[in-house]
Amino acid sequence: MSSAITSEQLRIAANSHADPRQAKILQRFFKTGPGEYGEGDIFIGVRVPQARMVARAFRHAPLTAIKGILKSPVHEERLLALMILSDQYARGDEKERQKIFSAYLKHTAYINNWDLVDLSAPQIVGRSLEERDRSILMKLARSKSLWERRIAIMATFWFIKKSDFRDALSISEALLNDEHDLIHKAVGWMLREIGKRDIAAEEAFLRKRYRDMPRTMLRYAIERFPEEKRQAYLKGMVL
């Protein structure tokens, strides 16, 4: 029975795919050194396809067990927890979804790297707020936590896919002067996604703000533009 699944079983299943050599690669890739954004994060070397396989095997795990590994110091265990939660949210009824959404917001301190945010924020936060008051997103966007700010902008990906851009644009505005490169990249990415669906909407935003945007944010936003137009933005020559 699903209720019999424990955090320890999930932990053992994840660790059965551990690879010390891969762990060293991941620790460098996710910037876990002193002063870096992932400082102190612990990796055991589980690849994403393996984590997804474990998530499918334990897709019916109870929320208590999932929350147990979501608090783990091991990155891949937190990743596994969020994979299961995202799947359960997609399959759950309204009551189950509300429990998952509430648990997610209470555990943002553990959703503390860009892959964890990007995997889960659109699927849980964005999807949950599709037909609800979205003011929580602006609260997250103004958080001192880098990861809560990234959750705010990445949650809007769910709306963007449905050609609803208003929250993505307002949060992009709020994050325009953010100090962190990971926010610059996320905002630029979401602006680019808007442009894939409505180039006029993206350019209306860019024309007013591109000269003040961090360079990384701008580069991400205009990545798919024709070269001549891209260079015009980079050189500040778009009127």
Secondary structure, DSSP 4 states (H G I P E B T S, - for coil): -GGG--HHHHHHHHHTT--HHHHHHHHHHTT-STTSTTTT-B-----HHHHHHHHHHTTT--HHHHHHHHT-SBHHHHHHHHHHHHHHHHH--HHHHHHHHHHHHHTGGG--SHHHHHHHIIIIIIHHTTTS--HHHHHHHT-S-HHHHHHHHHHTHHHHTTT--HHHHHHHHHTTT-S-HHHHHHHHHHHHHHHHH-HHHHHHHHHHHGGGS-HHHHHHHTTTS-HHHHHHHHTT---
